[in-house]
Amino acid sequence: MSPSEAISIFQNALLLALLLAAPMLAFGLVAGLVVSIFQAVTQIQEMTLSFVPKILAIVASLFLFLPWMLNKLMYYTIELFGAAGSIR
C-alpha cells in the first residue's frame, strides 16, 4: 500500500465520520439555541434545563437518520473491503 492510498482511506474515513455525526450535531445545536433563547426570555437559569432537550433532540435525530447512516456506513465498508483485495 502506498502512502497516498493510506491517506485517501484515512481521509474518506474522517469525511464519513463527519458526515455521520453532522445530523446529530445540528439537531443538538438547534435544540441548544432554542433552550438558550427560552432561558434568556424567561430568565430561568436552570442548568439541567439545557441538557434534557439536547439529549432528546440528539436521540430523535439518531432514530430519524439511522437508516441513512447505516446505508452510508455499509456502502463505505463494502467499498473498503472491495479495495482490500487490490492492496499489497
HTML snippet that shows the backbone in 3Dmol.js (N, CA, C, O; Angstrom):
<script src="https://3Dmol.org/build/3Dmol-min.js"></script>
<div id="view" style="width:600px;height:400px;position:relative"></div>
<script>
const pdb = `
ATOM      1  N   MET A   1       0.853  -1.172   0.000  1.00  0.00           N
ATOM      2  CA  MET A   1       0.000   0.000   0.000  1.00  0.00           C
ATOM      3  C   MET A   1       0.900   1.237   0.000  1.00  0.00           C
ATOM      4  O   MET A   1       1.823   1.364   0.805  1.00  0.00           O
ATOM      5  N   SER A   2       0.609   2.110  -0.899  1.00  0.00           N
ATOM      6  CA  SER A   2       1.396   3.334  -0.977  1.00  0.00           C
ATOM      7  C   SER A   2       0.876   4.359   0.038  1.00  0.00           C
ATOM      8  O   SER A   2      -0.263   4.258   0.492  1.00  0.00           O
ATOM      9  N   PRO A   3       1.687   5.319   0.385  1.00  0.00           N
ATOM     10  CA  PRO A   3       1.222   6.343   1.340  1.00  0.00           C
ATOM     11  C   PRO A   3       0.013   7.126   0.831  1.00  0.00           C
ATOM     12  O   PRO A   3      -0.837   7.531   1.624  1.00  0.00           O
ATOM     13  N   SER A   4      -0.074   7.342  -0.474  1.00  0.00           N
ATOM     14  CA  SER A   4      -1.223   8.089  -0.999  1.00  0.00           C
ATOM     15  C   SER A   4      -2.518   7.294  -0.852  1.00  0.00           C
ATOM     16  O   SER A   4      -3.572   7.881  -0.606  1.00  0.00           O
ATOM     17  N   GLU A   5      -2.457   5.968  -0.997  1.00  0.00           N
ATOM     18  CA  GLU A   5      -3.648   5.135  -0.784  1.00  0.00           C
ATOM     19  C   GLU A   5      -4.076   5.157   0.679  1.00  0.00           C
ATOM     20  O   GLU A   5      -5.267   5.243   0.980  1.00  0.00           O
ATOM     21  N   ALA A   6      -3.107   5.078   1.586  1.00  0.00           N
ATOM     22  CA  ALA A   6      -3.418   5.114   3.018  1.00  0.00           C
ATOM     23  C   ALA A   6      -4.021   6.459   3.409  1.00  0.00           C
ATOM     24  O   ALA A   6      -4.963   6.516   4.199  1.00  0.00           O
ATOM     25  N   ILE A   7      -3.483   7.529   2.861  1.00  0.00           N
ATOM     26  CA  ILE A   7      -4.023   8.862   3.154  1.00  0.00           C
ATOM     27  C   ILE A   7      -5.433   8.998   2.610  1.00  0.00           C
ATOM     28  O   ILE A   7      -6.294   9.597   3.254  1.00  0.00           O
ATOM     29  N   SER A   8      -5.676   8.446   1.426  1.00  0.00           N
ATOM     30  CA  SER A   8      -7.012   8.506   0.828  1.00  0.00           C
ATOM     31  C   SER A   8      -8.031   7.740   1.672  1.00  0.00           C
ATOM     32  O   SER A   8      -9.147   8.214   1.882  1.00  0.00           O
ATOM     33  N   ILE A   9      -7.648   6.564   2.153  1.00  0.00           N
ATOM     34  CA  ILE A   9      -8.541   5.779   3.014  1.00  0.00           C
ATOM     35  C   ILE A   9      -8.829   6.534   4.309  1.00  0.00           C
ATOM     36  O   ILE A   9      -9.971   6.579   4.768  1.00  0.00           O
ATOM     37  N   PHE A  10      -7.798   7.121   4.891  1.00  0.00           N
ATOM     38  CA  PHE A  10      -7.961   7.881   6.131  1.00  0.00           C
ATOM     39  C   PHE A  10      -8.843   9.112   5.916  1.00  0.00           C
ATOM     40  O   PHE A  10      -9.697   9.413   6.751  1.00  0.00           O
ATOM     41  N   GLN A  11      -8.645   9.820   4.812  1.00  0.00           N
ATOM     42  CA  GLN A  11      -9.474  10.991   4.504  1.00  0.00           C
ATOM     43  C   GLN A  11     -10.934  10.599   4.322  1.00  0.00           C
ATOM     44  O   GLN A  11     -11.831  11.281   4.819  1.00  0.00           O
ATOM     45  N   ASN A  12     -11.173   9.504   3.611  1.00  0.00           N
ATOM     46  CA  ASN A  12     -12.550   9.054   3.409  1.00  0.00           C
ATOM     47  C   ASN A  12     -13.204   8.640   4.720  1.00  0.00           C
ATOM     48  O   ASN A  12     -14.392   8.885   4.929  1.00  0.00           O
ATOM     49  N   ALA A  13     -12.425   8.007   5.611  1.00  0.00           N
ATOM     50  CA  ALA A  13     -12.966   7.611   6.911  1.00  0.00           C
ATOM     51  C   ALA A  13     -13.319   8.834   7.750  1.00  0.00           C
ATOM     52  O   ALA A  13     -14.365   8.858   8.399  1.00  0.00           O
ATOM     53  N   LEU A  14     -12.463   9.844   7.744  1.00  0.00           N
ATOM     54  CA  LEU A  14     -12.749  11.068   8.502  1.00  0.00           C
ATOM     55  C   LEU A  14     -13.954  11.815   7.925  1.00  0.00           C
ATOM     56  O   LEU A  14     -14.787  12.332   8.670  1.00  0.00           O
ATOM     57  N   LEU A  15     -14.038  11.866   6.606  1.00  0.00           N
ATOM     58  CA  LEU A  15     -15.175  12.520   5.967  1.00  0.00           C
ATOM     59  C   LEU A  15     -16.477  11.796   6.297  1.00  0.00           C
ATOM     60  O   LEU A  15     -17.498  12.436   6.554  1.00  0.00           O
ATOM     61  N   LEU A  16     -16.444  10.471   6.291  1.00  0.00           N
ATOM     62  CA  LEU A  16     -17.627   9.696   6.634  1.00  0.00           C
ATOM     63  C   LEU A  16     -18.027   9.916   8.090  1.00  0.00           C
ATOM     64  O   LEU A  16     -19.213  10.052   8.391  1.00  0.00           O
ATOM     65  N   ALA A  17     -17.054   9.952   8.991  1.00  0.00           N
ATOM     66  CA  ALA A  17     -17.351  10.192  10.404  1.00  0.00           C
ATOM     67  C   ALA A  17     -17.984  11.563  10.604  1.00  0.00           C
ATOM     68  O   ALA A  17     -18.929  11.708  11.380  1.00  0.00           O
ATOM     69  N   LEU A  18     -17.466  12.561   9.908  1.00  0.00           N
ATOM     70  CA  LEU A  18     -18.048  13.901   9.987  1.00  0.00           C
ATOM     71  C   LEU A  18     -19.452  13.925   9.410  1.00  0.00           C
ATOM     72  O   LEU A  18     -20.343  14.566   9.967  1.00  0.00           O
ATOM     73  N   LEU A  19     -19.653  13.238   8.311  1.00  0.00           N
ATOM     74  CA  LEU A  19     -20.964  13.186   7.665  1.00  0.00           C
ATOM     75  C   LEU A  19     -21.982  12.465   8.539  1.00  0.00           C
ATOM     76  O   LEU A  19     -23.146  12.864   8.586  1.00  0.00           O
ATOM     77  N   LEU A  20     -21.565  11.417   9.226  1.00  0.00           N
ATOM     78  CA  LEU A  20     -22.483  10.668  10.088  1.00  0.00           C
ATOM     79  C   LEU A  20     -22.817  11.429  11.368  1.00  0.00           C
ATOM     80  O   LEU A  20     -23.914  11.277  11.908  1.00  0.00           O
ATOM     81  N   ALA A  21     -21.892  12.239  11.856  1.00  0.00           N
ATOM     82  CA  ALA A  21     -22.129  12.984  13.090  1.00  0.00           C
ATOM     83  C   ALA A  21     -22.884  14.289  12.856  1.00  0.00           C
ATOM     84  O   ALA A  21     -23.474  14.837  13.787  1.00  0.00           O
ATOM     85  N   ALA A  22     -22.870  14.790  11.629  1.00  0.00           N
ATOM     86  CA  ALA A  22     -23.448  16.105  11.333  1.00  0.00           C
ATOM     87  C   ALA A  22     -24.933  16.235  11.686  1.00  0.00           C
ATOM     88  O   ALA A  22     -25.304  17.242  12.287  1.00  0.00           O
ATOM     89  N   PRO A  23     -25.808  15.272  11.346  1.00  0.00           N
ATOM     90  CA  PRO A  23     -27.222  15.464  11.703  1.00  0.00           C
ATOM     91  C   PRO A  23     -27.457  15.559  13.212  1.00  0.00           C
ATOM     92  O   PRO A  23     -28.257  16.378  13.666  1.00  0.00           O
ATOM     93  N   MET A  24     -26.768  14.730  13.981  1.00  0.00           N
ATOM     94  CA  MET A  24     -26.951  14.768  15.429  1.00  0.00           C
ATOM     95  C   MET A  24     -26.407  16.059  16.023  1.00  0.00           C
ATOM     96  O   MET A  24     -27.010  16.633  16.930  1.00  0.00           O
ATOM     97  N   LEU A  25     -25.274  16.512  15.517  1.00  0.00           N
ATOM     98  CA  LEU A  25     -24.708  17.771  16.000  1.00  0.00           C
ATOM     99  C   LEU A  25     -25.606  18.954  15.640  1.00  0.00           C
ATOM    100  O   LEU A  25     -25.770  19.877  16.438  1.00  0.00           O
ATOM    101  N   ALA A  26     -26.180  18.928  14.452  1.00  0.00           N
ATOM    102  CA  ALA A  26     -27.061  20.014  14.031  1.00  0.00           C
ATOM    103  C   ALA A  26     -28.330  20.054  14.887  1.00  0.00           C
ATOM    104  O   ALA A  26     -28.761  21.129  15.303  1.00  0.00           O
ATOM    105  N   PHE A  27     -28.925  18.895  15.150  1.00  0.00           N
ATOM    106  CA  PHE A  27     -30.123  18.864  15.990  1.00  0.00           C
ATOM    107  C   PHE A  27     -29.806  19.329  17.409  1.00  0.00           C
ATOM    108  O   PHE A  27     -30.593  20.055  18.015  1.00  0.00           O
ATOM    109  N   GLY A  28     -28.656  18.915  17.939  1.00  0.00           N
ATOM    110  CA  GLY A  28     -28.242  19.364  19.269  1.00  0.00           C
ATOM    111  C   GLY A  28     -28.000  20.860  19.313  1.00  0.00           C
ATOM    112  O   GLY A  28     -28.335  21.515  20.300  1.00  0.00           O
ATOM    113  N   LEU A  29     -27.419  21.409  18.247  1.00  0.00           N
ATOM    114  CA  LEU A  29     -27.175  22.845  18.171  1.00  0.00           C
ATOM    115  C   LEU A  29     -28.473  23.630  18.152  1.00  0.00           C
ATOM    116  O   LEU A  29     -28.619  24.624  18.863  1.00  0.00           O
ATOM    117  N   VAL A  30     -29.413  23.178  17.338  1.00  0.00           N
ATOM    118  CA  VAL A  30     -30.699  23.880  17.245  1.00  0.00           C
ATOM    119  C   VAL A  30     -31.447  23.796  18.577  1.00  0.00           C
ATOM    120  O   VAL A  30     -32.011  24.789  19.038  1.00  0.00           O
ATOM    121  N   ALA A  31     -31.451  22.623  19.189  1.00  0.00           N
ATOM    122  CA  ALA A  31     -32.122  22.484  20.488  1.00  0.00           C
ATOM    123  C   ALA A  31     -31.460  23.368  21.539  1.00  0.00           C
ATOM    124  O   ALA A  31     -32.151  23.976  22.356  1.00  0.00           O
ATOM    125  N   GLY A  32     -30.136  23.446  21.528  1.00  0.00           N
ATOM    126  CA  GLY A  32     -29.431  24.302  22.470  1.00  0.00           C
ATOM    127  C   GLY A  32     -29.748  25.776  22.269  1.00  0.00           C
ATOM    128  O   GLY A  32     -29.920  26.518  23.237  1.00  0.00           O
ATOM    129  N   LEU A  33     -29.825  26.201  21.003  1.00  0.00           N
ATOM    130  CA  LEU A  33     -30.178  27.595  20.726  1.00  0.00           C
ATOM    131  C   LEU A  33     -31.591  27.924  21.179  1.00  0.00           C
ATOM    132  O   LEU A  33     -31.831  28.982  21.759  1.00  0.00           O
ATOM    133  N   VAL A  34     -32.534  27.012  20.912  1.00  0.00           N
ATOM    134  CA  VAL A  34     -33.925  27.250  21.321  1.00  0.00           C
ATOM    135  C   VAL A  34     -34.032  27.334  22.839  1.00  0.00           C
ATOM    136  O   VAL A  34     -34.713  28.215  23.365  1.00  0.00           O
ATOM    137  N   VAL A  35     -33.370  26.432  23.541  1.00  0.00           N
ATOM    138  CA  VAL A  35     -33.414  26.444  25.005  1.00  0.00           C
ATOM    139  C   VAL A  35     -32.724  27.699  25.542  1.00  0.00           C
ATOM    140  O   VAL A  35     -33.194  28.286  26.516  1.00  0.00           O
ATOM    141  N   SER A  36     -31.626  28.116  24.928  1.00  0.00           N
ATOM    142  CA  SER A  36     -30.936  29.327  25.381  1.00  0.00           C
ATOM    143  C   SER A  36     -31.796  30.572  25.196  1.00  0.00           C
ATOM    144  O   SER A  36     -31.840  31.444  26.064  1.00  0.00           O
ATOM    145  N   ILE A  37     -32.472  30.644  24.064  1.00  0.00           N
ATOM    146  CA  ILE A  37     -33.375  31.780  23.839  1.00  0.00           C
ATOM    147  C   ILE A  37     -34.520  31.750  24.837  1.00  0.00           C
ATOM    148  O   ILE A  37     -34.905  32.791  25.370  1.00  0.00           O
ATOM    149  N   PHE A  38     -35.067  30.568  25.095  1.00  0.00           N
ATOM    150  CA  PHE A  38     -36.148  30.435  26.076  1.00  0.00           C
ATOM    151  C   PHE A  38     -35.672  30.854  27.470  1.00  0.00           C
ATOM    152  O   PHE A  38     -36.392  31.537  28.197  1.00  0.00           O
ATOM    153  N   GLN A  39     -34.459  30.441  27.838  1.00  0.00           N
ATOM    154  CA  GLN A  39     -33.933  30.819  29.146  1.00  0.00           C
ATOM    155  C   GLN A  39     -33.661  32.319  29.228  1.00  0.00           C
ATOM    156  O   GLN A  39     -33.853  32.922  30.284  1.00  0.00           O
ATOM    157  N   ALA A  40     -33.227  32.915  28.153  1.00  0.00           N
ATOM    158  CA  ALA A  40     -32.960  34.353  28.170  1.00  0.00           C
ATOM    159  C   ALA A  40     -34.254  35.157  28.268  1.00  0.00           C
ATOM    160  O   ALA A  40     -34.313  36.181  28.949  1.00  0.00           O
ATOM    161  N   VAL A  41     -35.285  34.679  27.578  1.00  0.00           N
ATOM    162  CA  VAL A  41     -36.559  35.405  27.587  1.00  0.00           C
ATOM    163  C   VAL A  41     -37.244  35.281  28.940  1.00  0.00           C
ATOM    164  O   VAL A  41     -37.776  36.260  29.463  1.00  0.00           O
ATOM    165  N   THR A  42     -37.232  34.079  29.505  1.00  0.00           N
ATOM    166  CA  THR A  42     -37.945  33.862  30.767  1.00  0.00           C
ATOM    167  C   THR A  42     -37.073  34.077  31.996  1.00  0.00           C
ATOM    168  O   THR A  42     -37.575  34.043  33.119  1.00  0.00           O
ATOM    169  N   GLN A  43     -35.791  34.295  31.806  1.00  0.00           N
ATOM    170  CA  GLN A  43     -34.817  34.480  32.875  1.00  0.00           C
ATOM    171  C   GLN A  43     -34.764  33.293  33.836  1.00  0.00           C
ATOM    172  O   GLN A  43     -34.506  33.453  35.029  1.00  0.00           O
ATOM    173  N   ILE A  44     -35.012  32.110  33.297  1.00  0.00           N
ATOM    174  CA  ILE A  44     -34.850  30.876  34.071  1.00  0.00           C
ATOM    175  C   ILE A  44     -33.428  30.386  33.815  1.00  0.00           C
ATOM    176  O   ILE A  44     -33.088  30.046  32.682  1.00  0.00           O
ATOM    177  N   GLN A  45     -32.606  30.346  34.842  1.00  0.00           N
ATOM    178  CA  GLN A  45     -31.211  29.953  34.684  1.00  0.00           C
ATOM    179  C   GLN A  45     -30.957  28.598  35.341  1.00  0.00           C
ATOM    180  O   GLN A  45     -30.061  28.460  36.174  1.00  0.00           O
ATOM    181  N   GLU A  46     -31.732  27.631  34.970  1.00  0.00           N
ATOM    182  CA  GLU A  46     -31.572  26.275  35.489  1.00  0.00           C
ATOM    183  C   GLU A  46     -30.608  25.513  34.579  1.00  0.00           C
ATOM    184  O   GLU A  46     -30.834  25.428  33.372  1.00  0.00           O
ATOM    185  N   MET A  47     -29.546  24.964  35.145  1.00  0.00           N
ATOM    186  CA  MET A  47     -28.520  24.290  34.342  1.00  0.00           C
ATOM    187  C   MET A  47     -29.031  22.995  33.715  1.00  0.00           C
ATOM    188  O   MET A  47     -28.670  22.671  32.583  1.00  0.00           O
ATOM    189  N   THR A  48     -29.868  22.255  34.440  1.00  0.00           N
ATOM    190  CA  THR A  48     -30.335  20.972  33.905  1.00  0.00           C
ATOM    191  C   THR A  48     -31.363  21.147  32.800  1.00  0.00           C
ATOM    192  O   THR A  48     -31.623  20.207  32.049  1.00  0.00           O
ATOM    193  N   LEU A  49     -31.950  22.323  32.685  1.00  0.00           N
ATOM    194  CA  LEU A  49     -32.956  22.560  31.648  1.00  0.00           C
ATOM    195  C   LEU A  49     -32.356  22.469  30.253  1.00  0.00           C
ATOM    196  O   LEU A  49     -33.060  22.113  29.308  1.00  0.00           O
ATOM    197  N   SER A  50     -31.100  22.775  30.103  1.00  0.00           N
ATOM    198  CA  SER A  50     -30.490  22.762  28.775  1.00  0.00           C
ATOM    199  C   SER A  50     -30.089  21.362  28.321  1.00  0.00           C
ATOM    200  O   SER A  50     -30.010  21.115  27.117  1.00  0.00           O
ATOM    201  N   PHE A  51     -29.833  20.443  29.245  1.00  0.00           N
ATOM    202  CA  PHE A  51     -29.345  19.120  28.863  1.00  0.00           C
ATOM    203  C   PHE A  51     -30.436  18.203  28.334  1.00  0.00           C
ATOM    204  O   PHE A  51     -30.218  17.509  27.340  1.00  0.00           O
ATOM    205  N   VAL A  52     -31.586  18.180  28.958  1.00  0.00           N
ATOM    206  CA  VAL A  52     -32.643  17.236  28.577  1.00  0.00           C
ATOM    207  C   VAL A  52     -33.134  17.477  27.155  1.00  0.00           C
ATOM    208  O   VAL A  52     -33.226  16.509  26.399  1.00  0.00           O
ATOM    209  N   PRO A  53     -33.454  18.698  26.738  1.00  0.00           N
ATOM    210  CA  PRO A  53     -33.885  18.877  25.345  1.00  0.00           C
ATOM    211  C   PRO A  53     -32.801  18.529  24.325  1.00  0.00           C
ATOM    212  O   PRO A  53     -33.108  18.013  23.251  1.00  0.00           O
ATOM    213  N   LYS A  54     -31.537  18.805  24.652  1.00  0.00           N
ATOM    214  CA  LYS A  54     -30.454  18.452  23.737  1.00  0.00           C
ATOM    215  C   LYS A  54     -30.343  16.943  23.580  1.00  0.00           C
ATOM    216  O   LYS A  54     -30.193  16.437  22.468  1.00  0.00           O
ATOM    217  N   ILE A  55     -30.416  16.235  24.687  1.00  0.00           N
ATOM    218  CA  ILE A  55     -30.335  14.775  24.624  1.00  0.00           C
ATOM    219  C   ILE A  55     -31.513  14.205  23.844  1.00  0.00           C
ATOM    220  O   ILE A  55     -31.336  13.306  23.021  1.00  0.00           O
ATOM    221  N   LEU A  56     -32.705  14.719  24.094  1.00  0.00           N
ATOM    222  CA  LEU A  56     -33.877  14.241  23.358  1.00  0.00           C
ATOM    223  C   LEU A  56     -33.775  14.549  21.869  1.00  0.00           C
ATOM    224  O   LEU A  56     -34.173  13.729  21.042  1.00  0.00           O
ATOM    225  N   ALA A  57     -33.248  15.717  21.519  1.00  0.00           N
ATOM    226  CA  ALA A  57     -33.089  16.081  20.108  1.00  0.00           C
ATOM    227  C   ALA A  57     -32.065  15.183  19.429  1.00  0.00           C
ATOM    228  O   ALA A  57     -32.257  14.772  18.284  1.00  0.00           O
ATOM    229  N   ILE A  58     -30.990  14.881  20.124  1.00  0.00           N
ATOM    230  CA  ILE A  58     -29.963  14.016  19.541  1.00  0.00           C
ATOM    231  C   ILE A  58     -30.481  12.593  19.368  1.00  0.00           C
ATOM    232  O   ILE A  58     -30.210  11.963  18.345  1.00  0.00           O
ATOM    233  N   VAL A  59     -31.214  12.080  20.337  1.00  0.00           N
ATOM    234  CA  VAL A  59     -31.786  10.738  20.216  1.00  0.00           C
ATOM    235  C   VAL A  59     -32.824  10.707  19.093  1.00  0.00           C
ATOM    236  O   VAL A  59     -32.879   9.739  18.334  1.00  0.00           O
ATOM    237  N   ALA A  60     -33.648  11.753  18.976  1.00  0.00           N
ATOM    238  CA  ALA A  60     -34.637  11.807  17.897  1.00  0.00           C
ATOM    239  C   ALA A  60     -33.955  11.851  16.534  1.00  0.00           C
ATOM    240  O   ALA A  60     -34.402  11.189  15.597  1.00  0.00           O
ATOM    241  N   SER A  61     -32.874  12.629  16.415  1.00  0.00           N
ATOM    242  CA  SER A  61     -32.163  12.678  15.137  1.00  0.00           C
ATOM    243  C   SER A  61     -31.491  11.349  14.833  1.00  0.00           C
ATOM    244  O   SER A  61     -31.396  10.953  13.671  1.00  0.00           O
ATOM    245  N   LEU A  62     -31.024  10.660  15.865  1.00  0.00           N
ATOM    246  CA  LEU A  62     -30.419   9.344  15.655  1.00  0.00           C
ATOM    247  C   LEU A  62     -31.448   8.368  15.088  1.00  0.00           C
ATOM    248  O   LEU A  62     -31.151   7.641  14.140  1.00  0.00           O
ATOM    249  N   PHE A  63     -32.650   8.344  15.656  1.00  0.00           N
ATOM    250  CA  PHE A  63     -33.687   7.462  15.140  1.00  0.00           C
ATOM    251  C   PHE A  63     -34.146   7.880  13.743  1.00  0.00           C
ATOM    252  O   PHE A  63     -34.477   7.030  12.916  1.00  0.00           O
ATOM    253  N   LEU A  64     -34.165   9.178  13.484  1.00  0.00           N
ATOM    254  CA  LEU A  64     -34.603   9.678  12.190  1.00  0.00           C
ATOM    255  C   LEU A  64     -33.590   9.366  11.089  1.00  0.00           C
ATOM    256  O   LEU A  64     -33.974   8.969   9.989  1.00  0.00           O
ATOM    257  N   PHE A  65     -32.308   9.544  11.376  1.00  0.00           N
ATOM    258  CA  PHE A  65     -31.272   9.379  10.365  1.00  0.00           C
ATOM    259  C   PHE A  65     -30.561   8.032  10.417  1.00  0.00           C
ATOM    260  O   PHE A  65     -29.631   7.810   9.643  1.00  0.00           O
ATOM    261  N   LEU A  66     -30.968   7.128  11.302  1.00  0.00           N
ATOM    262  CA  LEU A  66     -30.265   5.855  11.436  1.00  0.00           C
ATOM    263  C   LEU A  66     -30.260   5.028  10.148  1.00  0.00           C
ATOM    264  O   LEU A  66     -29.211   4.479   9.812  1.00  0.00           O
ATOM    265  N   PRO A  67     -31.362   4.906   9.410  1.00  0.00           N
ATOM    266  CA  PRO A  67     -31.289   4.133   8.155  1.00  0.00           C
ATOM    267  C   PRO A  67     -30.298   4.733   7.152  1.00  0.00           C
ATOM    268  O   PRO A  67     -29.547   4.005   6.503  1.00  0.00           O
ATOM    269  N   TRP A  68     -30.301   6.046   7.032  1.00  0.00           N
ATOM    270  CA  TRP A  68     -29.369   6.704   6.119  1.00  0.00           C
ATOM    271  C   TRP A  68     -27.931   6.506   6.575  1.00  0.00           C
ATOM    272  O   TRP A  68     -27.047   6.252   5.758  1.00  0.00           O
ATOM    273  N   MET A  69     -27.695   6.621   7.879  1.00  0.00           N
ATOM    274  CA  MET A  69     -26.357   6.459   8.426  1.00  0.00           C
ATOM    275  C   MET A  69     -25.847   5.034   8.216  1.00  0.00           C
ATOM    276  O   MET A  69     -24.690   4.837   7.845  1.00  0.00           O
ATOM    277  N   LEU A  70     -26.702   4.047   8.450  1.00  0.00           N
ATOM    278  CA  LEU A  70     -26.300   2.667   8.250  1.00  0.00           C
ATOM    279  C   LEU A  70     -26.020   2.377   6.784  1.00  0.00           C
ATOM    280  O   LEU A  70     -25.102   1.623   6.459  1.00  0.00           O
ATOM    281  N   ASN A  71     -26.815   2.978   5.894  1.00  0.00           N
ATOM    282  CA  ASN A  71     -26.594   2.799   4.462  1.00  0.00           C
ATOM    283  C   ASN A  71     -25.231   3.358   4.056  1.00  0.00           C
ATOM    284  O   ASN A  71     -24.486   2.703   3.327  1.00  0.00           O
ATOM    285  N   LYS A  72     -24.903   4.560   4.520  1.00  0.00           N
ATOM    286  CA  LYS A  72     -23.606   5.173   4.215  1.00  0.00           C
ATOM    287  C   LYS A  72     -22.461   4.321   4.771  1.00  0.00           C
ATOM    288  O   LYS A  72     -21.468   4.085   4.083  1.00  0.00           O
ATOM    289  N   LEU A  73     -22.601   3.868   6.001  1.00  0.00           N
ATOM    290  CA  LEU A  73     -21.552   3.073   6.639  1.00  0.00           C
ATOM    291  C   LEU A  73     -21.374   1.728   5.945  1.00  0.00           C
ATOM    292  O   LEU A  73     -20.249   1.259   5.768  1.00  0.00           O
ATOM    293  N   MET A  74     -22.481   1.110   5.553  1.00  0.00           N
ATOM    294  CA  MET A  74     -22.418  -0.172   4.870  1.00  0.00           C
ATOM    295  C   MET A  74     -21.771  -0.018   3.488  1.00  0.00           C
ATOM    296  O   MET A  74     -20.970  -0.860   3.083  1.00  0.00           O
ATOM    297  N   TYR A  75     -22.117   1.055   2.764  1.00  0.00           N
ATOM    298  CA  TYR A  75     -21.527   1.300   1.452  1.00  0.00           C
ATOM    299  C   TYR A  75     -20.017   1.523   1.574  1.00  0.00           C
ATOM    300  O   TYR A  75     -19.247   1.008   0.764  1.00  0.00           O
ATOM    301  N   TYR A  76     -19.600   2.279   2.572  1.00  0.00           N
ATOM    302  CA  TYR A  76     -18.169   2.533   2.776  1.00  0.00           C
ATOM    303  C   TYR A  76     -17.441   1.240   3.136  1.00  0.00           C
ATOM    304  O   TYR A  76     -16.338   0.995   2.648  1.00  0.00           O
ATOM    305  N   THR A  77     -18.045   0.415   3.983  1.00  0.00           N
ATOM    306  CA  THR A  77     -17.411  -0.837   4.386  1.00  0.00           C
ATOM    307  C   THR A  77     -17.268  -1.777   3.206  1.00  0.00           C
ATOM    308  O   THR A  77     -16.225  -2.410   3.044  1.00  0.00           O
ATOM    309  N   ILE A  78     -18.299  -1.879   2.380  1.00  0.00           N
ATOM    310  CA  ILE A  78     -18.229  -2.729   1.194  1.00  0.00           C
ATOM    311  C   ILE A  78     -17.155  -2.216   0.240  1.00  0.00           C
ATOM    312  O   ILE A  78     -16.397  -3.005  -0.325  1.00  0.00           O
ATOM    313  N   GLU A  79     -17.087  -0.903   0.061  1.00  0.00           N
ATOM    314  CA  GLU A  79     -16.065  -0.305  -0.801  1.00  0.00           C
ATOM    315  C   GLU A  79     -14.660  -0.564  -0.246  1.00  0.00           C
ATOM    316  O   GLU A  79     -13.735  -0.855  -1.004  1.00  0.00           O
ATOM    317  N   LEU A  80     -14.507  -0.459   1.065  1.00  0.00           N
ATOM    318  CA  LEU A  80     -13.211  -0.682   1.701  1.00  0.00           C
ATOM    319  C   LEU A  80     -12.776  -2.136   1.577  1.00  0.00           C
ATOM    320  O   LEU A  80     -11.615  -2.406   1.269  1.00  0.00           O
ATOM    321  N   PHE A  81     -13.690  -3.080   1.813  1.00  0.00           N
ATOM    322  CA  PHE A  81     -13.351  -4.483   1.682  1.00  0.00           C
ATOM    323  C   PHE A  81     -13.086  -4.878   0.233  1.00  0.00           C
ATOM    324  O   PHE A  81     -12.261  -5.751  -0.039  1.00  0.00           O
ATOM    325  N   GLY A  82     -13.795  -4.225  -0.701  1.00  0.00           N
ATOM    326  CA  GLY A  82     -13.548  -4.488  -2.114  1.00  0.00           C
ATOM    327  C   GLY A  82     -12.172  -4.014  -2.537  1.00  0.00           C
ATOM    328  O   GLY A  82     -11.514  -4.650  -3.360  1.00  0.00           O
ATOM    329  N   ALA A  83     -11.744  -2.911  -1.979  1.00  0.00           N
ATOM    330  CA  ALA A  83     -10.412  -2.389  -2.308  1.00  0.00           C
ATOM    331  C   ALA A  83      -9.312  -3.131  -1.570  1.00  0.00           C
ATOM    332  O   ALA A  83      -8.145  -3.027  -1.946  1.00  0.00           O
ATOM    333  N   ALA A  84      -9.654  -3.875  -0.533  1.00  0.00           N
ATOM    334  CA  ALA A  84      -8.642  -4.574   0.249  1.00  0.00           C
ATOM    335  C   ALA A  84      -7.980  -5.699  -0.560  1.00  0.00           C
ATOM    336  O   ALA A  84      -6.840  -6.075  -0.285  1.00  0.00           O
ATOM    337  N   GLY A  85      -8.692  -6.228  -1.547  1.00  0.00           N
ATOM    338  CA  GLY A  85      -8.109  -7.288  -2.370  1.00  0.00           C
ATOM    339  C   GLY A  85      -6.995  -6.789  -3.263  1.00  0.00           C
ATOM    340  O   GLY A  85      -6.103  -7.555  -3.628  1.00  0.00           O
ATOM    341  N   SER A  86      -7.032  -5.531  -3.617  1.00  0.00           N
ATOM    342  CA  SER A  86      -6.002  -4.988  -4.509  1.00  0.00           C
ATOM    343  C   SER A  86      -4.830  -4.372  -3.755  1.00  0.00           C
ATOM    344  O   SER A  86      -3.856  -3.946  -4.377  1.00  0.00           O
ATOM    345  N   ILE A  87      -4.904  -4.319  -2.451  1.00  0.00           N
ATOM    346  CA  ILE A  87      -3.823  -3.720  -1.653  1.00  0.00           C
ATOM    347  C   ILE A  87      -2.765  -4.785  -1.371  1.00  0.00           C
ATOM    348  O   ILE A  87      -3.076  -5.906  -0.969  1.00  0.00           O
ATOM    349  N   ARG A  88      -1.526  -4.408  -1.590  1.00  0.00           N
ATOM    350  CA  ARG A  88      -0.418  -5.326  -1.282  1.00  0.00           C
ATOM    351  C   ARG A  88       0.430  -4.772  -0.192  1.00  0.00           C
ATOM    352  O   ARG A  88       1.411  -5.400   0.206  1.00  0.00           O
TER     353      ARG A  88
END
`;
const viewer = $3Dmol.createViewer("view");
viewer.addModel(pdb, "pdb");
viewer.setStyle({}, {cartoon: {color: "spectrum"}});
viewer.zoomTo();
viewer.render();
</script>
